[in-house]
Amino acid sequence: MRPSTVDLERLKAVVQVVQSVINRKRVKPSPEKMAMAVSELYRLEIDHIVSDPKAEFDPNRHIGIIEAMFSK
């Protein structure tokens, strides 16, 4: 895959995991908070793939962080 394709697939995966946690917690975050969560987790994913280029996306690495971000 081209790097841009990998980036887009990873970004989609980050958005999906954030949305699934939000749905499960039944919270309604502001667009700003949603954007902050997605961008921060995507940054963590980029750092992870830079250190391990063959790493697959593992949503379980982020569940705790996302839950903390959206605690009531």
N, C-alpha and C positions, 0 to 999 in steps of 0.2 A: 504494500500500500504506500501511496505517496504520503509524506508527513502531514500535509494538510487534511487528508482523508482520515488519518489516525486521530488528528486533533479534533475534527468534527465528531467522529464517533465517540471519543472520550468525553467531549463536552455534552453530547446528547445523553450519555450514560450518567454523567454527573447530574444533569437536570432531572432525569428520571428518578434517581435515587433520592434526591432532595424532595421532589414532589411526592414520592411514595411515603416518606417519613411525615411530611406535612399532612397528607391525607389520613395516615394512621393516627396522628396526634390530634386531628380535627382542629387545627389552628388555621387562622387566616392572616398570614403575614403580609406586610406592606410590600409593594413592588421593590422598594429599596432594600428591605431585609432579604427578600428572595434573591435579588441580584447580588447582594453581599455574600450570601451563603454559597451560591453557585460559583461566583468568581473566586472565593477563598478556597473552596474544595477543588476547583479546576487548577488553581495555582499549586496546591498540594500534589495533585495528580501529575502536573508537569514536572515538578521537582522529583517525584517518584520515578517517572519514566526517563528522566535524564540520568538518574543514578542506576536504573535498571531498564535499558531500552526494550527488552523483550517482555517486560512485565505486562500482564493482562490487567484490565480494570477489575478491581475487587471492591464491590460496594460495601462489604462488611468492614473494610478499613475505615469507613467514614460514618457509619451509623451513629456511633456515640457522639461524635462531633456535631452531627446534624441535629440529633435529639437535644443536645445542650443548647444549640443555637436557637431552637424553637421551644424551649421550656416556657411554660406559662408563668 
